[in-house]
Amino acid sequence: MPTLWITSRRYSSWSMRGWLAARASGLPIEVAFVDIYADDWPERRAAEPFARAGGKVPVLVDGEAVIWNALGIVEWLDRASGGTRFWPRDGLARAFAWSAVAEMQASFMALRRHCPMNMMRRYPGWQINPEALPDIERVTALWETGLARFGGPWLAGADWGAVDLMYAPVASRLTTYDVALPPAAEAYRGRSLDHPLVAEWAAEAARETTLNPAYEF
């Protein structure tokens, strides 16, 4: 059985994406936990499968294949599950979804830096660092564009897929730091967090007891 290695559900947005992909695939996948904040992590990250992934998680081990990076995991599981669960069939919607996912993978560094992931916290009235505001505006524009162009309720149309799972941690971040959004984006944020798989992840995060002071304000 394939094994997906993840770390803290509270703090790891990339683990969340990998886990959502695993669950969305419908495939039997074992989930294993590694604490990247523990004292022994430098030693563990030098061993397989983490060494092959550059010491990062999530990591999916499927037989002899080691797949890291959330987008790599999505693509591997898309093929393994028959190519019907992650990407829209409509060509224009698929093009949008691919592009938005690639942008999520490579961009929004200021938002990541100034609004670190914390599934379990809410900070009413949080003052967003001005460096992160362009990222928030871009995310909002992407959401509004997808919803308007493809009819919702998800970003690329009627079905929840790769683009939605990739932006689910952003929906969480914007909630944690009390970011006000326009109506369509606000409604989408709510739907994203209410999705059964996202809610399941949040419930598991609530059971974690180890806190990292670096991400608690």
C-alpha positions as CSV (number, residue, x, y, z in Angstrom):
1,M,0.0,0.0,0.0
2,P,1.3,3.5,-0.8
3,T,2.4,5.6,2.2
4,L,2.0,9.4,2.5
5,W,4.3,11.1,4.9
6,I,2.9,14.3,6.4
7,T,3.7,16.6,9.3
8,S,1.7,18.9,11.6
9,R,-1.9,19.3,10.5
10,R,-2.0,22.6,12.3
11,Y,1.0,24.2,10.5
12,S,1.8,22.4,7.3
13,S,-0.1,23.7,4.3
14,W,1.8,21.4,2.0
15,S,1.0,18.4,4.0
16,M,-2.6,19.4,3.9
17,R,-2.5,19.6,0.1
18,G,-0.8,16.2,-0.2
19,W,-3.3,14.6,2.2
20,L,-6.3,16.2,0.5
21,A,-5.0,14.8,-2.8
22,A,-4.6,11.3,-1.3
23,R,-8.1,11.3,0.1
24,A,-9.6,12.7,-3.1
25,S,-8.0,10.0,-5.1
26,G,-10.2,7.3,-3.5
27,L,-7.1,5.0,-3.4
28,P,-6.1,3.1,-0.3
29,I,-3.1,5.1,1.1
30,E,-1.6,4.8,4.5
31,V,-0.8,8.1,6.2
32,A,2.4,8.3,8.3
33,F,3.4,11.3,10.5
34,V,6.8,12.7,11.0
35,D,7.5,15.7,13.3
36,I,9.7,18.1,11.4
37,Y,9.9,20.3,14.5
38,A,11.4,17.5,16.7
39,D,15.1,17.5,17.7
40,D,15.8,14.4,15.7
41,W,14.5,15.8,12.4
42,P,17.9,16.8,11.0
43,E,19.0,13.2,11.4
44,R,15.7,11.8,10.0
45,R,15.5,14.1,7.0
46,A,18.9,12.7,5.8
47,A,17.3,9.2,5.6
48,E,14.9,7.9,3.0
49,P,12.4,8.8,1.8
50,F,13.0,12.3,3.0
51,A,16.5,12.6,1.6
52,R,15.2,12.0,-1.9
53,A,12.6,14.8,-1.4
54,G,15.2,17.3,-0.2
55,G,14.2,16.9,3.4
56,K,10.6,18.1,2.8
57,V,7.2,16.8,3.3
58,P,4.7,15.6,2.1
59,V,6.3,12.6,0.5
60,L,4.3,9.8,-1.2
61,V,6.0,6.4,-1.4
62,D,4.4,4.1,-3.9
63,G,6.4,1.0,-4.4
64,E,9.8,2.1,-5.8
65,A,8.4,5.5,-6.6
66,V,9.0,8.4,-4.2
67,I,6.9,11.5,-5.1
68,W,7.3,14.8,-3.3
69,N,5.8,18.2,-3.8
70,A,2.0,18.5,-3.6
71,L,1.7,19.1,-7.4
72,G,3.8,16.0,-8.1
73,I,1.6,14.0,-5.7
74,V,-1.6,15.3,-7.4
75,E,-0.3,14.3,-10.8
76,W,0.8,10.8,-9.7
77,L,-2.6,10.1,-8.0
78,D,-4.5,11.5,-10.9
79,R,-3.0,8.9,-13.2
80,A,-3.3,6.2,-10.6
81,S,-7.0,6.9,-10.0
82,G,-8.0,7.0,-13.7
83,G,-7.6,10.7,-14.5
84,T,-11.1,11.8,-13.5
85,R,-10.9,13.1,-10.0
86,F,-8.6,16.2,-10.1
87,W,-8.9,18.1,-13.3
88,P,-12.0,19.4,-15.2
89,R,-12.8,17.8,-18.5
90,D,-13.6,21.1,-20.2
91,G,-10.5,22.4,-21.9
92,L,-10.8,26.0,-20.9
93,A,-11.5,25.1,-17.3
94,R,-8.6,22.7,-17.3
95,A,-6.3,25.4,-18.6
96,F,-7.4,27.8,-15.9
97,A,-7.0,25.1,-13.2
98,W,-3.5,24.1,-14.3
99,S,-2.4,27.7,-14.4
100,A,-3.9,28.6,-11.0
101,V,-2.3,25.5,-9.4
102,A,1.1,26.3,-10.9
103,E,0.8,29.9,-9.6
104,M,-0.1,28.6,-6.2
105,Q,2.9,26.3,-6.2
106,A,5.4,29.0,-7.2
107,S,4.0,32.3,-5.8
108,F,2.5,34.1,-2.8
109,M,5.7,34.1,-0.8
110,A,4.8,37.3,1.1
111,L,1.5,35.8,2.2
112,R,3.2,32.6,3.3
113,R,5.9,34.6,5.2
114,H,3.6,37.0,7.0
115,C,0.6,34.8,7.5
116,P,1.9,31.4,8.4
117,M,-0.5,28.5,8.5
118,N,-2.3,27.8,11.7
119,M,-5.5,25.8,11.3
120,M,-6.6,26.3,14.9
121,R,-6.2,30.0,15.5
122,R,-8.3,33.1,14.7
123,Y,-6.9,36.5,15.2
124,P,-9.7,39.1,14.9
125,G,-8.6,42.5,13.6
126,W,-5.1,41.2,12.6
127,Q,-3.2,43.9,10.8
128,I,-1.9,42.3,7.5
129,N,1.6,43.3,6.6
130,P,1.5,45.5,3.5
131,E,3.9,43.2,1.7
132,A,1.2,40.5,1.8
133,L,-1.6,42.6,0.4
134,P,-0.8,42.1,-3.3
135,D,-0.8,38.4,-2.8
136,I,-4.2,38.6,-1.2
137,E,-5.5,40.7,-4.0
138,R,-4.2,38.2,-6.6
139,V,-5.8,35.3,-4.8
140,T,-9.1,37.1,-4.6
141,A,-8.9,37.9,-8.3
142,L,-8.1,34.3,-9.2
143,W,-11.0,33.0,-7.1
144,E,-13.4,35.6,-8.6
145,T,-12.3,34.8,-12.1
146,G,-12.7,31.1,-11.8
147,L,-16.1,31.3,-10.1
148,A,-17.5,33.8,-12.6
149,R,-16.1,32.1,-15.7
150,F,-16.9,28.5,-14.9
151,G,-20.1,28.9,-12.9
152,G,-19.0,27.6,-9.5
153,P,-19.5,26.5,-6.9
154,W,-15.8,25.5,-7.2
155,L,-13.0,27.3,-8.9
156,A,-13.0,25.4,-12.2
157,G,-16.7,24.5,-12.3
158,A,-19.1,22.1,-10.6
159,D,-16.5,19.6,-9.2
160,W,-14.1,20.1,-6.4
161,G,-10.6,19.3,-7.7
162,A,-6.9,20.0,-7.7
163,V,-7.2,23.7,-7.9
164,D,-9.5,23.8,-4.9
165,L,-7.4,21.5,-2.8
166,M,-4.3,23.6,-3.6
167,Y,-6.1,26.8,-2.4
168,A,-7.8,25.2,0.6
169,P,-4.8,26.2,2.9
170,V,-5.1,29.8,1.6
171,A,-8.8,29.8,2.6
172,S,-7.6,28.8,6.1
173,R,-4.9,31.4,6.2
174,L,-7.3,34.2,5.2
175,T,-9.7,33.0,8.0
176,T,-6.9,32.8,10.6
177,Y,-5.8,36.4,10.0
178,D,-9.3,37.8,9.6
179,V,-9.0,39.0,6.0
180,A,-12.1,40.6,4.6
181,L,-13.0,39.4,1.1
182,P,-15.5,40.5,-1.6
183,P,-18.8,38.5,-1.5
184,A,-18.0,35.9,-4.1
185,A,-14.6,35.2,-2.7
186,E,-16.0,35.2,0.9
187,A,-18.6,32.6,-0.1
188,Y,-16.0,30.5,-1.7
189,R,-13.8,30.6,1.3
190,G,-16.7,29.3,3.4
191,R,-17.4,26.5,1.0
192,S,-13.8,25.6,0.9
193,L,-13.5,25.2,4.6
194,D,-16.8,23.4,4.8
195,H,-15.8,20.7,2.3
196,P,-15.9,17.3,4.0
197,L,-12.2,16.5,3.4
198,V,-11.1,20.0,4.6
199,A,-13.3,19.7,7.7
200,E,-11.8,16.2,8.4
201,W,-8.3,17.6,8.2
202,A,-9.3,20.4,10.6
203,A,-10.8,18.0,13.0
204,E,-7.6,16.0,13.0
205,A,-5.6,19.2,13.5
206,A,-7.7,20.0,16.6
207,R,-6.5,16.8,18.2
208,E,-2.9,17.6,17.9
209,T,-1.3,18.7,21.1
210,T,2.2,19.8,20.1
211,L,2.4,23.5,19.6
212,N,5.2,25.4,17.8
213,P,5.7,28.9,19.3
214,A,7.0,30.2,16.0
215,Y,3.4,29.9,14.6
216,E,1.5,30.9,17.7
217,F,0.7,34.6,18.2
